[in-house]
Amino acid sequence: MLDYIFFDAKLSNKFKDHLTKVGIEFKYEQDSAFGSVQGEIVSITDETSENLLDELQNLYDELQRELEKILEQNDEGLVMSAAGMEVKLKDGKLCTLRVAPAIVARILTVLEFDELQTFVDNIAKSVEEPDNGHFCHNK
């Protein structure tokens, strides 16, 4: 499954409406694992054609730019001051890393959500298990 994350219901609905219009089946779920911000994950099948995937990526990028504009508004914008990424620590505890929503939105314009999660997991592992050896050595 390919996942698209949204932090704004109107933008998520635009995306889902487009999926319906082009005949792509999807699933969606609310996800509270993003800290104090409720997110929605929209999932489609991996077997979607490359042309449609390109079209969806362009739409998703456009919607992320709309989110940035919403976040830049003062009083009328989305009331969101933090987004979060959940990380499982070495001892098994879950930890939510708070991140400014604008940063998450911007990162998600170039990375898929699972790529961002892998990056965050690598950072957490590096903090928990620092490697003070030479940076350019093989493991």
N, CA, C and O of each residue as an XYZ file, in Angstrom:
556
protein
N       0.838     -1.184      0.000
C       0.000      0.000      0.000
C       0.882      1.245      0.000
O       1.954      1.255      0.605
N       0.434      2.272     -0.667
C       1.099      3.568     -0.666
C       0.277      4.496      0.214
O      -0.939      4.596      0.046
N       0.927      5.173      1.145
C       0.234      6.018      2.107
C       0.498      7.491      1.849
O       1.612      7.892      1.514
N      -0.546      8.285      2.013
C      -0.465      9.739      1.929
C      -1.020     10.283      3.239
O      -2.127      9.927      3.643
N      -0.251     11.148      3.904
C      -0.674     11.682      5.205
C      -1.175     13.112      5.038
O      -0.596     13.911      4.300
N      -2.254     13.412      5.733
C      -2.845     14.751      5.695
C      -3.101     15.225      7.115
O      -3.476     14.441      7.987
N      -2.893     16.523      7.337
C      -3.170     17.132      8.629
C      -4.326     18.118      8.541
O      -4.572     18.877      9.478
N      -5.037     18.110      7.418
C      -6.159     19.013      7.225
C      -7.253     18.249      6.487
O      -7.009     17.695      5.416
N      -8.461     18.217      7.059
C      -9.556     17.424      6.502
C      -9.967     17.900      5.107
O     -10.271     17.075      4.246
N      -9.981     19.209      4.870
C     -10.380     19.713      3.554
C      -9.416     19.233      2.466
O      -9.838     18.848      1.376
N      -8.124     19.262      2.776
C      -7.128     18.822      1.796
C      -7.224     17.311      1.577
O      -7.098     16.830      0.451
N      -7.444     16.581      2.645
C      -7.619     15.136      2.530
C      -8.839     14.817      1.671
O      -8.793     13.911      0.838
N      -9.923     15.552      1.867
C     -11.137     15.326      1.085
C     -10.920     15.631     -0.387
O     -11.456     14.933     -1.248
N     -10.138     16.669     -0.692
C      -9.821     16.966     -2.091
C      -9.094     15.780     -2.729
O      -9.390     15.386     -3.857
N      -8.138     15.219     -1.986
C      -7.360     14.093     -2.491
C      -8.264     12.878     -2.709
O      -8.191     12.227     -3.751
N      -9.114     12.575     -1.728
C     -10.012     11.425     -1.833
C     -11.019     11.627     -2.968
O     -11.348     10.678     -3.680
N     -11.507     12.851     -3.139
C     -12.424     13.138     -4.252
C     -11.755     12.865     -5.588
O     -12.376     12.317     -6.498
N     -10.481     13.248     -5.708
C      -9.755     13.004     -6.954
C      -9.574     11.499     -7.174
O      -9.730     11.015     -8.295
N      -9.250     10.773     -6.126
C      -9.098      9.321     -6.253
C     -10.395      8.687     -6.761
O     -10.378      7.823     -7.637
N     -11.504      9.129     -6.200
C     -12.809      8.611     -6.625
C     -13.060      8.956     -8.092
O     -13.523      8.118     -8.866
N     -12.750     10.198     -8.465
C     -12.974     10.667     -9.840
C     -12.197      9.832    -10.861
O     -12.713      9.534    -11.938
N     -10.955      9.454    -10.526
C     -10.139      8.677    -11.469
C     -10.282      7.170    -11.274
O      -9.613      6.385    -11.946
N     -11.155      6.773    -10.354
C     -11.455      5.357    -10.180
C     -10.441      4.550     -9.401
O     -10.300      3.348     -9.625
N      -9.726      5.199     -8.481
C      -8.750      4.486     -7.651
C      -9.392      4.189     -6.299
O      -9.848      5.093     -5.600
N      -9.418      2.906     -5.946
C      -9.940      2.524     -4.634
C      -8.929      2.916     -3.568
O      -7.720      2.864     -3.794
N      -9.433      3.306     -2.412
C      -8.554      3.726     -1.324
C      -9.169      3.374      0.012
O     -10.366      3.115      0.131
N      -8.308      3.375      1.009
C      -8.725      3.220      2.404
C      -8.201      4.440      3.137
O      -7.211      5.041      2.719
N      -8.845      4.803      4.208
C      -8.328      5.902      5.013
C      -8.616      5.647      6.479
O      -9.579      4.969      6.837
N      -7.771      6.197      7.304
C      -7.949      6.056      8.749
C      -7.399      7.284      9.460
O      -6.423      7.898      9.029
N      -8.055      7.619     10.558
C      -7.553      8.678     11.415
C      -6.397      8.088     12.203
O      -6.447      6.930     12.620
N      -5.370      8.874     12.403
C      -4.210      8.377     13.137
C      -3.828      9.395     14.191
O      -3.478     10.534     13.882
N      -3.901      8.967     15.434
C      -3.551      9.873     16.526
C      -2.094      9.710     16.934
O      -1.677     10.272     17.947
N      -1.319      8.961     16.179
C       0.082      8.715     16.528
C       0.981      9.893     16.185
O       2.203      9.790     16.300
N       0.400     11.004     15.769
C       1.195     12.156     15.382
C       1.253     13.192     16.501
O       1.319     14.392     16.233
N       1.228     12.739     17.747
C       1.307     13.679     18.860
C      -0.025     14.351     19.089
O      -1.065     13.692     19.106
N      -0.001     15.655     19.265
C      -1.220     16.386     19.591
C      -2.050     16.689     18.356
O      -3.124     17.278     18.472
N      -1.590     16.308     17.194
C      -2.285     16.612     15.946
C      -2.895     15.340     15.387
O      -2.222     14.317     15.266
N      -4.172     15.411     15.048
C      -4.842     14.268     14.423
C      -4.496     14.260     12.949
O      -4.711     15.253     12.255
N      -3.976     13.176     12.476
C      -3.655     13.046     11.069
C      -4.572     12.035     10.415
O      -5.204     11.229     11.097
N      -4.647     12.075      9.097
C      -5.409     11.081      8.357
C      -4.484     10.468      7.319
O      -3.778     11.177      6.602
N      -4.496      9.147      7.247
C      -3.682      8.433      6.279
C      -4.598      7.869      5.210
O      -5.536      7.131      5.512
N      -4.325      8.217      3.957
C      -5.069      7.696      2.817
C      -4.151      6.712      2.106
O      -3.024      7.052      1.743
N      -4.638      5.492      1.908
C      -3.810      4.426      1.322
C      -4.402      3.929      0.008
O      -5.613      3.753     -0.122
N      -3.514      3.707     -0.962
C      -3.916      3.126     -2.240
C      -3.019      1.923     -2.521
O      -1.986      1.744     -1.876
N      -3.417      1.116     -3.473
C      -2.657     -0.090     -3.801
C      -1.341      0.241     -4.504
O      -1.222      1.248     -5.202
N      -0.368     -0.629     -4.300
C       0.943     -0.484     -4.953
C       0.856     -0.653     -6.460
O       1.725     -0.171     -7.186
N      -0.188     -1.336     -6.943
C      -0.290     -1.654     -8.360
C      -0.827     -0.503     -9.208
O      -1.144     -0.711    -10.379
N      -0.937      0.687     -8.660
C      -1.422      1.847     -9.401
C      -0.417      2.182    -10.511
O       0.794      2.115    -10.301
N      -0.927      2.539    -11.681
C      -0.045      2.812    -12.824
C       0.883      3.990    -12.553
O       0.560      4.889    -11.777
N       2.037      3.969    -13.204
C       3.034      5.033    -13.023
C       2.473      6.409    -13.381
O       2.746      7.395    -12.698
N       1.678      6.466    -14.472
C       1.097      7.747    -14.880
C       0.185      8.307    -13.798
O       0.240      9.495    -13.481
N      -0.660      7.440    -13.231
C      -1.548      7.894    -12.165
C      -0.756      8.268    -10.910
O      -1.092      9.233    -10.223
N       0.295      7.501    -10.615
C       1.122      7.828     -9.446
C       1.777      9.196     -9.603
O       1.852      9.964     -8.644
N       2.251      9.503    -10.809
C       2.832     10.823    -11.069
C       1.790     11.916    -10.874
O       2.066     12.953    -10.271
N       0.599     11.674    -11.387
C      -0.501     12.636    -11.250
C      -0.848     12.841     -9.767
O      -1.055     13.968     -9.316
N      -0.908     11.732     -9.023
C      -1.222     11.824     -7.589
C      -0.124     12.542     -6.824
O      -0.407     13.319     -5.912
N       1.130     12.287     -7.191
C       2.231     12.971     -6.506
C       2.166     14.471     -6.744
O       2.406     15.259     -5.830
N       1.838     14.869     -7.980
C       1.695     16.303     -8.275
C       0.553     16.915     -7.471
O       0.685     18.014     -6.932
N      -0.567     16.201     -7.392
C      -1.699     16.690     -6.598
C      -1.318     16.779     -5.128
O      -1.622     17.773     -4.469
N      -0.653     15.745     -4.604
C      -0.244     15.732     -3.202
C       0.708     16.894     -2.907
O       0.578     17.558     -1.879
N       1.656     17.139     -3.800
C       2.578     18.265     -3.632
C       1.817     19.591     -3.595
O       2.109     20.466     -2.780
N       0.839     19.722     -4.488
C       0.024     20.940     -4.525
C      -0.760     21.107     -3.214
O      -0.861     22.212     -2.681
N      -1.305     20.012     -2.709
C      -2.056     20.074     -1.453
C      -1.143     20.391     -0.271
O      -1.563     21.065      0.669
N       0.095     19.914     -0.311
C       1.042     20.239      0.759
C       1.399     21.726      0.723
O       1.583     22.346      1.770
N       1.496     22.299     -0.483
C       1.735     23.748     -0.584
C       0.539     24.513     -0.028
O       0.709     25.545      0.623
N      -0.675     24.009     -0.283
C      -1.865     24.638      0.297
C      -1.810     24.578      1.820
O      -2.184     25.536      2.497
N      -1.343     23.450      2.359
C      -1.223     23.322      3.813
C      -0.241     24.349      4.360
O      -0.496     24.968      5.393
N       0.883     24.531      3.667
C       1.855     25.534      4.101
C       1.216     26.916      4.159
O       1.451     27.671      5.102
N       0.403     27.250      3.148
C      -0.273     28.549      3.140
C      -1.245     28.667      4.303
O      -1.340     29.718      4.937
N      -1.965     27.587      4.580
C      -2.902     27.590      5.707
C      -2.151     27.826      7.009
O      -2.590     28.600      7.859
N      -1.012     27.150      7.157
C      -0.236     27.266      8.391
C       0.375     28.652      8.565
O       0.626     29.086      9.689
N       0.611     29.337      7.466
C       1.195     30.673      7.536
C       0.177     31.727      7.940
O       0.554     32.814      8.376
N      -1.111     31.419      7.800
C      -2.149     32.369      8.187
C      -2.192     32.459      9.702
O      -1.937     31.481     10.404
N      -2.513     33.630     10.188
C      -2.526     33.804     11.638
C      -3.805     33.289     12.286
O      -3.838     32.162     12.781
N      -4.836     34.084     12.289
C      -6.031     33.739     13.027
C      -6.964     32.797     12.292
O      -7.683     32.025     12.927
N      -6.968     32.841     10.974
C      -7.928     32.057     10.218
C      -7.384     30.701      9.806
O      -8.113     29.898      9.223
N      -6.138     30.432     10.093
C      -5.524     29.200      9.628
C      -5.813     28.013     10.515
O      -6.565     28.101     11.485
N      -5.222     26.940     10.172
C      -5.345     25.709     10.910
C      -4.698     25.898     12.276
O      -3.577     26.397     12.371
N      -5.395     25.505     13.323
C      -4.841     25.639     14.667
C      -4.005     24.396     14.932
O      -4.511     23.353     15.346
N      -2.722     24.543     14.682
C      -1.817     23.423     14.826
C      -0.455     23.982     15.182
O       0.124     24.757     14.421
N       0.051     23.593     16.329
C       1.350     24.114     16.712
C       2.405     23.033     16.782
O       3.588     23.329     16.952
N       1.992     21.774     16.653
C       2.977     20.703     16.706
C       2.465     19.484     15.959
O       1.278     19.157     15.991
N       3.376     18.836     15.302
C       3.106     17.531     14.711
C       4.081     16.579     15.388
O       5.036     17.023     16.026
N       3.860     15.319     15.263
C       4.754     14.400     15.941
C       5.009     13.146     15.135
O       4.192     12.725     14.316
N       6.154     12.571     15.387
C       6.537     11.292     14.799
C       6.771     10.351     15.975
O       7.500     10.688     16.908
N       6.162      9.190     15.931
C       6.338      8.232     17.009
C       7.522      7.321     16.712
O       7.668      6.817     15.599
N       8.363      7.118     17.719
C       9.562      6.292     17.582
C       9.576      5.275     18.715
O       9.299      5.607     19.868
N       9.904      4.031     18.371
C      10.056      3.006     19.401
C      11.511      2.991     19.842
O      12.411      2.773     19.031
N      11.738      3.224     21.131
C      13.096      3.281     21.658
C      13.625      1.873     21.931
O      12.879      0.894     21.913
N      14.917      1.800     22.181
C      15.603      0.531     22.393
C      14.969     -0.277     23.530
O      14.913     -1.505     23.463
N      14.496      0.406     24.562
C      13.898     -0.288     25.705
C      12.426     -0.647     25.484
O      11.766     -1.160     26.388
N      11.916     -0.377     24.284
C      10.549     -0.722     23.952
C       9.534      0.388     24.168
O       8.388      0.276     23.734
N       9.947      1.463     24.840
C       9.037      2.585     25.067
C       8.785      3.331     23.761
O       9.651      3.404     22.890
N       7.574      3.885     23.648
C       7.257      4.736     22.511
C       7.478      6.184     22.915
O       7.137      6.595     24.023
N       8.046      6.938     22.011
C       8.361      8.343     22.261
C       7.853      9.157     21.083
O       8.099      8.798     19.931
N       7.146     10.252     21.357
C       6.672     11.121     20.289
C       7.608     12.307     20.164
O       7.818     13.050     21.123
N       8.164     12.479     18.986
C       9.046     13.606     18.705
C       8.196     14.725     18.130
O       7.561     14.543     17.092
N       8.173     15.870     18.779
C       7.372     16.987     18.294
C       8.150     17.756     17.235
O       9.333     18.055     17.397
N       7.451     18.068     16.147
C       8.052     18.769     15.016
C       7.053     19.822     14.545
O       5.845     19.588     14.569
N       7.552     20.973     14.121
C       6.679     22.009     13.591
C       5.951     21.465     12.363
O       6.593     20.896     11.482
N       4.617     21.625     12.280
C       3.848     21.084     11.157
C       4.343     21.562      9.795
O       4.316     20.803      8.827
N       4.791     22.800      9.713
C       5.282     23.314      8.430
C       6.503     22.529      7.969
O       6.680     22.296      6.773
N       7.346     22.122      8.916
C       8.536     21.338      8.565
C       8.120     19.956      8.082
O       8.637     19.466      7.078
N       7.181     19.319      8.799
C       6.702     18.004      8.375
C       6.090     18.098      6.979
O       6.378     17.271      6.113
N       5.252     19.100      6.765
C       4.611     19.268      5.457
C       5.649     19.453      4.359
O       5.529     18.887      3.273
N       6.659     20.242      4.653
C       7.699     20.482      3.637
C       8.505     19.218      3.347
O       8.791     18.913      2.189
N       8.868     18.490      4.390
C       9.620     17.243      4.202
C       8.801     16.248      3.389
O       9.339     15.546      2.534
N       7.495     16.191      3.659
C       6.650     15.226      2.962
C       6.394     15.588      1.504
O       5.762     14.822      0.777
N       6.880     16.748      1.073
C       6.784     17.061     -0.350
C       7.872     16.344     -1.143
O       7.772     16.228     -2.365
N       8.915     15.859     -0.455
C      10.001     15.160     -1.157
C      10.193     13.725     -0.680
O      10.794     12.921     -1.393
N       9.706     13.389      0.493
C       9.828     12.030      1.015
C       8.445     11.431      1.210
O       7.486     12.144      1.503
N       8.349     10.127      1.046
C       7.132      9.418      1.428
C       7.141      9.302      2.944
O       8.193      9.411      3.574
N       5.968      9.080      3.530
C       5.881      9.025      4.985
C       6.775      7.929      5.566
O       7.426      8.145      6.588
N       6.815      6.747      4.924
C       7.638      5.661      5.450
C       9.129      5.990      5.383
O       9.902      5.537      6.228
N       9.536      6.773      4.385
C      10.935      7.206      4.296
C      11.264      8.172      5.443
O      12.334      8.093      6.047
N      10.338      9.073      5.728
C      10.532     10.004      6.847
C      10.598      9.236      8.159
O      11.431      9.539      9.014
N       9.720      8.236      8.326
C       9.726      7.438      9.553
C      11.055      6.700      9.706
O      11.594      6.639     10.810
N      11.591      6.141      8.623
C      12.882      5.448      8.668
C      13.993      6.413      9.069
O      14.868      6.067      9.862
N      13.953      7.633      8.512
C      14.947      8.650      8.843
C      14.893      9.002     10.335
O      15.928      9.093     10.995
N      13.695      9.195     10.851
C      13.522      9.533     12.270
C      13.983      8.368     13.149
O      14.630      8.582     14.174
N      13.652      7.139     12.748
C      14.108      5.967     13.501
C      15.632      5.893     13.540
O      16.208      5.546     14.571
N      16.296      6.218     12.413
C      17.762      6.233     12.375
C      18.335      7.275     13.323
O      19.330      7.021     14.002
N      17.717      8.434     13.372
C      18.183      9.478     14.290
C      18.053      8.996     15.728
O      18.986      9.142     16.518
N      16.902      8.421     16.076
C      16.692      7.932     17.446
C      17.720      6.863     17.809
O      18.271      6.875     18.909
N      17.976      5.942     16.883
C      18.962      4.883     17.144
C      20.353      5.483     17.348
O      21.097      5.054     18.231
N      20.700      6.480     16.526
C      22.012      7.113     16.650
C      22.167      7.852     17.970
O      23.269      7.927     18.514
N      21.077      8.397     18.489
C      21.129      9.086     19.783
C      21.272      8.071     20.911
O      22.028      8.285     21.858
N      20.538      6.962     20.801
C      20.591      5.938     21.849
C      21.887      5.128     21.838
O      22.367      4.691     22.884
N      22.442      4.936     20.648
C      23.656      4.143     20.495
C      24.684      4.938     19.698
O      24.953      4.623     18.539
N      25.256      5.964     20.314
C      26.205      6.805     19.569
C      27.419      6.007     19.090
O      27.928      5.129     19.786
N      27.854      6.338     17.899
C      29.049      5.719     17.326
C      30.078      6.833     17.199
O      30.000      7.654     16.285
N      31.028      6.863     18.101
C      32.019      7.931     18.121
C      33.249      7.621     17.273
O      34.236      8.355     17.304
N      33.179      6.516     16.508
C      34.300      6.161     15.645
C      34.361      7.075     14.435
O      33.578      8.016     14.306
N      35.297      6.785     13.558
C      35.431      7.571     12.340
C      34.163      7.457     11.508
O      33.578      6.378     11.405
N      33.748      8.539     10.929
C      32.500      8.586     10.174
C      32.565      7.711      8.912
O      31.567      7.106      8.519
N      33.730      7.650      8.292
C      33.873      6.947      7.010
C      34.402      5.526      7.174
O      35.319      5.122      6.460
N      33.839      4.771      8.099
C      34.282      3.390      8.217
C      33.148      2.453      7.833
O      31.971      2.792      7.958
N      33.524      1.269      7.363
C      32.521      0.274      6.971
C      32.059     -0.489      8.191
O      32.833     -0.747      9.113
N      30.794     -0.845      8.186
C      30.254     -1.655      9.287
C      30.072     -3.068      8.811
O      29.627     -3.925      9.575
